[in-house]
């Protein structure tokens, strides 16, 4: 299964992750596919500024969530019954 430009779709990545029993994010797959198809057409066809913002969001999501979770835990522990 390929796009009209011949760029591979995310199906092989989904199959590999299924075999390895890893979670798959459709958002990551779709964004990666859009960037890949755009790059296959022409590197200048991809809006790399937007792509960089998406990448930073992916990188920062888990650490920021961990910080918020620890902060919430500490607040609830301090305010809760002893």
N, C-alpha and C positions, 0 to 999 in steps of 0.2 A: 504494500500500500504506500503510494507516494503522492506527493502533491503534483500539480501540473508542471512545476519547475524541476521535479526530480528529487527534491529534498525529502529525506525519510520522515515519516510521521512518528509520533511518540510511541506507537504500538510496540516496537521492539523493547523499549525501556520498560513499558508496562509489563511485558512478558517476563523480562529478567527480574523485575522486582517481585512479581508474583511467584516465580520459582524460588527466590530467596526469602519469600514471606516478609518483604519490606513494605511499609506504607507508601502509597503513591498520592501525591498532591496533584489534583487536576489543574489547579492554578499554575503550578510550576510547569506542568506539561504543556499547557496552552501557551503560556508566555514564552517558553523555550522554543516551541514550534513556530510561533510568529516571528521570533528573532531569527531562527534558522532559515525559514523560508525567505524572509527579507534579505538576509545575508547571501542566500543562494542567488537571489535576483541581482543584487548589487549591494556591496557593503555600505554604500551611502544611503540605501533605501531604509536602513534601520535607524531609528532615532536612538542613538547610543546614550544620550542623556537620560532618557526615560528608562532604558535598559539598566543603566547604572543605579538609578533610584530603586528599581525593582530588586536588583541584586543586594543592595544595602538593606532593604526591608527584609529579605530572606535571611541575611546574615544576622541581623540584630533582633529578630523576633524572639528566638529562644532565650538568649541571655536577658533581654528586657523582661520577658515573662517570668524568668526565674527570680530576678530582682524584685519584681512586684509580688510574687508569691511569698518570698522570704519576708518582705516588709509586712505583708498582710498577716502572715503567721505570727510575727513578733508583736504586732499591734494586738491581735486577738489574744495572744498569750499574756500580754501585760494587762489587758482589760478584763480577761476572763477570771472565773473563780479559781482560787488557789487551793 
